[in-house]
Amino acid sequence: MTVSRAATVYDVADRAGVSIATVSRVLRSPEAVRPVTRERVLDAVAALGYVPSGSARGLAERRTGVLGLYFPGFDAADDAPALDVLSAGGRAAPPFTVVADGTDADAHTSMLFLDEVLRGAELEAWKQGFVLMVGVGRDDPDRSTVRDMAGRVDGLMVLARSVPDDVLANLARRIPVVVLSGPPRGDHYDHVTVSNAEAMGELTRHVLSQVGDGDVVFLAGPADSPDGEQRREGVTAAVAAAGRAPVDVIRGDFTRASGRRAAEELLRTGVPSALIAANDQMALGALDVFRAGGVRVPQDVLVTGFDGIEATALSVPPLTTIRQPMIELGRAAVQVLARRLEQRDAPPLTARLPLRILLRESSRRAD
């Protein structure tokens, strides 16, 4: 097979009878070029099959046209089965299977928090003319993934506390950084966040109004999660303001499996009147165990979550939750990062997006 030489910008300029600078202007800012000249250049581009070189353009502009989004990986489908499509040696897999009871323990059809944030970032990056590079730092103790990403992107978006402070500060000396979620901590980064404590406090007041003197347990996330700790603070502040004893706290890791483990522990030690979870995945895991153990929700225990993922509307019963603007968080992070690339000396910006408390059957005691 013969491979023809790829057309260059010089070929386009020669065919259109213009300078290479004019070709560049047509491709970058077509509205700045006279229509007749623009059409002549675009005709030459089409005839030659010319594709602009992103690497060459990046060298000239000292830009890559790529934004980075780094996640810690705790919201991954941690209990998904291993997939190996090569070991079958070419043998065809069965086209389908039948599950007698209609359940599927390996299903991961609901959109998780980070899935939605990623979806929003992808959409906005495309609109802004950037490519999005995604890195997941699971099992990455030395943060080699994010260090490698930083050398390949124009700017970086990271989930709060997913990168050690010293590593993040070092990266920020090279490229702009936007921190997603968690409160600003006297740093000089741009932030995109939500009011975790305030919304969780309001949800807690609702739960207390339903359980009377009943006991409440908080299913917390990891202690190093800023969002999780803000939600814990919202719960404890609301409980203290109500003049009640401090709530018991069980630690999870934001996965559905950790929610199941917490609920199994409560089945052994005593099911509370209400279980407030720091995210939806843990709350859904608790619902799994309570249902299997014959514990009725909400008659025996109220359960609430946080994030507003799709599965909460489909659970049995539908789960009370606080809906984060997940897609908007991703979009806002890209917008803020794009602004920073154009305005390097602008003061740090904190964009705070609104939350919605969705009261559903899982937190409503029958009258």
C-alpha positions in Angstrom: 0.0 0.0 0.0 1.4 3.4 -1.0 1.0 6.2 1.6 0.9 9.6 0.1 2.6 12.6 1.8 0.4 14.5 4.1 -0.4 18.0 2.9 1.3 20.9 4.8 0.3 24.5 5.5 2.7 25.5 2.8 0.8 23.4 0.2 -2.5 25.0 1.2 -1.0 28.5 1.0 0.5 27.8 -2.4 -2.7 26.4 -3.8 -4.8 29.3 -2.4 -2.2 31.9 -3.4 -1.9 33.4 0.1 0.6 33.4 2.9 0.8 30.7 5.6 -0.2 33.4 8.1 -3.4 33.9 6.2 -4.0 30.1 6.2 -3.5 30.1 10.0 -5.9 33.0 10.5 -8.6 31.3 8.4 -8.3 28.2 10.5 -8.2 30.0 13.9 -10.3 33.1 13.4 -12.2 32.8 10.1 -14.4 35.8 10.9 -11.3 38.0 10.8 -10.6 37.1 7.1 -12.4 38.5 4.1 -15.0 36.0 2.8 -13.4 35.7 -0.7 -10.0 34.8 0.8 -11.5 32.6 3.4 -13.4 30.5 0.8 -10.3 30.2 -1.3 -8.3 28.9 1.6 -11.0 26.5 2.8 -11.4 25.1 -0.8 -7.7 24.4 -0.8 -7.9 22.7 2.6 -10.7 20.5 1.4 -9.0 19.7 -1.9 -5.7 18.7 -0.3 -7.2 17.0 2.7 -5.1 19.2 5.0 -5.3 18.5 8.8 -3.7 21.1 11.0 -0.9 19.8 13.3 -1.9 20.2 16.9 1.6 19.5 18.1 3.1 22.2 15.8 0.4 24.7 16.8 1.0 23.9 20.4 4.7 24.5 20.1 4.1 27.9 18.5 1.5 28.9 21.1 3.1 27.1 24.1 -0.2 25.5 24.5 -1.4 21.8 24.2 -5.1 22.5 23.8 -5.6 19.8 26.5 -7.1 20.2 30.0 -6.6 17.6 32.7 -9.1 16.2 35.1 -7.8 14.1 38.0 -9.9 11.9 40.2 -8.8 9.8 43.2 -10.9 6.8 42.1 -12.9 6.2 45.3 -16.2 6.4 43.3 -15.2 3.6 40.9 -17.1 0.4 40.6 -14.9 -1.2 43.2 -16.8 -4.5 43.2 -17.1 -4.9 39.4 -16.0 -8.3 38.2 -12.7 -8.6 36.3 -13.0 -8.5 32.5 -10.7 -10.5 30.3 -11.8 -10.7 26.7 -8.6 -12.3 25.5 -8.4 -15.5 27.6 -11.3 -17.2 25.8 -9.0 -17.9 22.9 -11.5 -16.7 20.3 -14.4 -18.7 21.6 -17.7 -16.8 21.4 -19.3 -15.9 24.7 -23.0 -16.7 25.3 -25.1 -13.9 23.8 -27.2 -13.6 27.0 -27.9 -15.1 30.4 -31.1 -15.4 32.4 -31.3 -14.5 36.1 -34.1 -16.2 37.8 -34.9 -13.7 40.5 -34.4 -10.6 38.2 -31.6 -9.1 40.3 -28.1 -8.4 39.1 -25.4 -8.0 41.8 -22.9 -6.9 39.2 -25.0 -4.2 37.6 -23.5 -0.7 37.6 -26.1 1.1 35.5 -26.5 4.2 37.7 -24.5 7.3 37.0 -22.1 7.9 39.8 -21.1 11.4 41.1 -17.7 11.4 39.3 -19.3 10.1 36.1 -21.6 13.1 35.9 -18.8 15.6 36.8 -16.7 14.0 34.0 -19.7 14.2 31.6 -20.0 18.0 32.3 -16.3 18.6 31.9 -16.2 16.8 28.6 -19.1 18.8 27.3 -17.7 22.2 28.3 -14.2 21.3 27.2 -15.6 20.5 23.7 -17.5 23.8 23.6 -14.4 25.7 24.7 -12.3 24.0 22.0 -10.2 21.9 24.4 -9.5 18.1 24.6 -10.0 16.6 28.0 -7.5 14.2 29.5 -8.7 12.1 32.5 -6.5 10.5 35.1 -7.6 8.2 37.9 -5.3 8.0 40.9 -6.5 4.8 42.4 -3.6 2.8 43.9 -1.3 5.7 43.0 0.4 6.6 46.3 3.2 8.7 44.8 0.8 10.6 42.6 2.8 9.7 39.5 -0.4 9.9 37.4 -1.1 13.5 38.2 2.5 14.5 37.9 2.6 12.9 34.4 -0.7 14.6 33.5 0.7 18.0 34.5 3.4 17.8 31.8 0.8 17.2 29.1 -1.9 19.7 29.8 -2.5 23.5 29.8 -4.3 23.4 33.2 -5.5 20.9 35.7 -8.8 20.2 37.6 -8.5 18.1 40.8 -10.9 16.9 43.4 -10.2 18.5 46.7 -7.6 16.7 48.8 -7.0 14.1 46.1 -3.5 15.4 45.7 -1.2 16.2 48.7 -0.8 19.9 49.4 2.9 20.0 48.6 2.5 18.1 45.3 -0.4 20.4 44.3 1.6 23.5 45.1 4.4 22.3 43.0 2.1 21.6 40.1 0.5 25.0 40.4 3.8 26.7 39.9 3.8 25.2 36.4 0.2 25.3 35.3 -3.2 26.7 36.5 -5.1 24.5 39.0 -8.8 24.5 39.8 -10.0 22.6 42.9 -13.4 20.8 42.7 -15.4 20.5 45.9 -14.3 21.3 49.4 -13.9 24.8 50.9 -11.1 27.1 50.0 -8.4 26.8 52.7 -6.5 30.1 52.4 -4.8 28.9 49.2 -4.5 30.7 45.8 -6.3 28.2 43.7 -9.6 28.7 41.9 -12.4 26.6 43.5 -15.8 25.2 42.3 -17.8 24.0 45.3 -21.2 23.6 47.0 -22.6 24.3 50.4 -22.3 20.8 51.9 -22.7 21.6 55.6 -25.7 23.9 55.2 -27.7 21.5 53.0 -26.8 18.5 55.2 -27.8 20.5 58.3 -31.2 21.2 56.8 -31.7 17.6 55.8 -30.8 16.5 59.3 -33.4 18.9 60.8 -36.0 17.2 58.6 -34.8 13.7 59.8 -35.0 14.8 63.5 -38.5 16.1 62.9 -39.5 12.6 61.7 -37.8 10.4 64.4 -38.7 12.4 67.6 -36.4 11.1 70.3 -35.1 8.2 68.2 -31.4 7.7 67.7 -29.6 8.8 64.6 -26.4 7.3 63.1 -24.2 9.1 60.5 -22.5 7.0 57.9 -19.4 9.2 57.1 -17.0 9.1 54.3 -13.2 9.0 54.6 -11.8 11.4 57.2 -9.6 13.0 54.5 -12.5 13.9 52.2 -13.4 17.7 52.6 -16.9 17.2 51.3 -17.5 14.2 53.6 -16.2 16.2 56.6 -18.4 19.2 55.8 -21.4 16.9 55.6 -20.5 15.4 59.0 -20.2 18.9 60.4 -23.6 19.8 59.1 -25.1 16.8 60.8 -23.4 17.3 64.1 -24.2 21.0 64.2 -27.9 20.4 63.5 -28.1 17.7 66.2 -26.3 19.9 68.7 -28.6 22.8 67.9 -31.6 20.5 68.7 -30.2 19.8 72.1 -29.5 16.2 71.4 -26.6 13.9 72.3 -23.9 13.6 69.6 -24.7 11.2 66.8 -22.8 7.9 66.5 -20.5 7.9 63.4 -19.6 4.9 61.3 -16.8 5.4 58.7 -17.2 4.2 55.1 -15.3 5.0 51.9 -18.1 6.3 49.7 -18.6 2.9 48.0 -21.8 0.9 48.0 -19.9 -2.0 49.5 -18.9 0.1 52.5 -22.6 1.0 53.0 -23.5 -2.7 53.0 -20.8 -3.3 55.6 -22.1 -0.5 57.8 -25.7 -1.8 57.6 -24.5 -5.3 58.5 -22.8 -3.9 61.6 -26.0 -2.1 62.6 -28.0 -5.3 62.2 -25.7 -6.9 64.7 -25.5 -3.9 67.2 -29.0 -2.4 66.8 -30.7 -0.6 63.9 -31.2 3.1 64.7 -34.2 5.2 64.0 -32.4 7.0 61.1 -29.2 6.5 59.1 -27.9 9.6 57.4 -25.3 8.7 54.8 -22.6 11.0 53.4 -23.3 9.9 49.9 -25.9 8.0 47.8 -23.7 4.9 47.1 -23.3 4.1 50.8 -27.0 4.8 51.4 -28.0 2.4 48.6 -25.7 -0.2 50.0 -27.4 0.1 53.4 -30.8 -0.3 51.7 -29.6 -3.5 50.1 -28.8 -5.0 53.5 -31.8 -3.7 55.3 -34.1 -5.1 52.7 -32.4 -8.5 52.8 -32.5 -8.5 56.6 -36.2 -7.7 56.8 -35.7 -4.2 58.1 -38.3 -1.9 56.7 -37.5 1.5 55.3 -38.9 4.0 56.4 -41.1 2.2 58.9 -38.2 0.8 61.0 -35.4 3.1 59.9 -35.1 6.3 57.8 -32.3 6.4 55.3 -30.9 9.4 53.4 -28.0 10.0 51.0 -26.2 12.8 49.2 -25.4 13.5 45.5 -28.7 12.8 43.7 -27.5 10.0 41.4 -30.0 8.5 39.1 -30.4 5.3 41.1 -31.9 7.1 44.1 -35.1 7.7 42.2 -35.3 4.0 41.3 -34.4 2.4 44.7 -37.0 0.7 46.9 -38.1 2.9 48.5 -37.0 6.0 46.6 -34.1 7.5 48.5 -34.2 11.0 50.0 -31.0 12.8 48.9 -29.4 16.1 48.3 -28.8 16.6 44.6 -25.6 18.1 43.6 -25.4 19.9 40.2 -22.9 17.3 39.1 -22.8 18.1 35.4 -22.7 21.8 36.2 -19.7 21.2 38.6 -17.7 19.7 35.7 -18.7 22.5 33.3 -18.0 25.2 35.8 -14.5 23.8 36.5 -13.7 23.9 32.8 -15.1 27.5 32.5 -13.0 28.7 35.5 -9.9 27.0 34.2 -10.3 28.5 30.7 -10.7 31.9 32.3 -7.5 31.4 34.3 -5.6 30.5 31.1 -6.6 33.8 29.6 -6.3 35.9 32.9 -3.3 34.5 34.7 -3.2 37.5 37.1 -6.9 37.6 38.1 -7.6 37.1 41.8 -8.6 33.6 42.9 -12.2 32.7 42.2 -14.6 30.6 44.2 -17.7 29.5 42.3 -20.4 28.1 44.6 -23.2 26.1 42.9 -26.7 25.5 44.5 -27.9 22.2 45.9 -31.5 20.7 46.0 -32.9 18.6 48.9 -35.1 15.9 47.5 -37.5 14.6 50.2 -38.7 11.1 49.2 -40.3 8.1 50.8 -37.1 6.8 52.6 -37.2 9.6 55.1 -41.0 10.0 55.7 -42.5 8.4 58.7 -46.1 7.4 58.3 -48.5 9.6 60.2 
